[in-house]
């Protein structure tokens, strides 16, 4: 017997995928893909009522039936515990990213990223989730002052990390 394509499977609708940072570039793509596969998605965003930041999510195919948006603050108390309760998978993409603003200092980037990741892992543990996916920011790998072999043609891998001293010296956090 031929199996129906997974994207048309009704059995996925009862499986809940939590996507932190759902309104961000990676989070929105993960949300779109999960909805396309028929999953129910609980997305976390800073402000679910902010249409300018969430309309693209609400417009996704399947969103009206299987997407809910939840307020979460990376620095809040247990920001992901409620949304992870009863879920099957957590995809943690939430992380601050600033470029060229007054907020683009080391503390504004690193502290919320670390605290948010710890909060996501705590929530996944408390909810006994069996699958967790963590993503990172391009800021973790590409700031090196152009010192990578091959220059602009360099292919980044898991061995690449931003040069923290270069970033501090040039005030580009």
Rosetta blueprint (number, residue, H / E / L):
1 X L
2 X L
3 X L
4 X L
5 X L
6 X H
7 X H
8 X H
9 X L
10 X H
11 X H
12 X H
13 X H
14 X H
15 X L
16 X E
17 X E
18 X E
19 X E
20 X E
21 X L
22 X L
23 X L
24 X L
25 X H
26 X H
27 X H
28 X H
29 X H
30 X H
31 X H
32 X H
33 X H
34 X H
35 X H
36 X H
37 X L
38 X L
39 X L
40 X E
41 X E
42 X E
43 X E
44 X E
45 X E
46 X L
47 X L
48 X L
49 X L
50 X L
51 X H
52 X H
53 X H
54 X H
55 X H
56 X H
57 X H
58 X H
59 X L
60 X L
61 X L
62 X L
63 X H
64 X H
65 X H
66 X H
67 X E
68 X E
69 X E
70 X E
71 X E
72 X L
73 X L
74 X L
75 X L
76 X L
77 X L
78 X L
79 X L
80 X L
81 X H
82 X H
83 X H
84 X H
85 X L
86 X L
87 X L
88 X L
89 X E
90 X E
91 X E
92 X E
93 X L
94 X L
95 X L
96 X L
97 X L
98 X L
99 X L
100 X L
101 X L
102 X L
103 X L
104 X L
105 X L
106 X H
107 X H
108 X H
109 X H
110 X H
111 X H
112 X H
113 X H
114 X H
115 X H
116 X H
117 X H
118 X H
119 X H
120 X H
121 X H
122 X H
123 X H
124 X H
125 X H
126 X H
127 X L
128 X L
129 X L
130 X L
131 X E
132 X E
133 X E
134 X E
135 X L
136 X L
137 X L
138 X H
139 X H
140 X H
141 X L
142 X L
143 X L
144 X L
145 X L
146 X L
147 X L
148 X L
149 X L
150 X L
151 X H
152 X H
153 X H
154 X L
155 X L
156 X L
157 X L
158 X L
159 X L
160 X L
161 X L
162 X L
163 X L
164 X H
165 X H
166 X H
167 X H
168 X H
169 X H
170 X L
171 X L
172 X L
173 X L
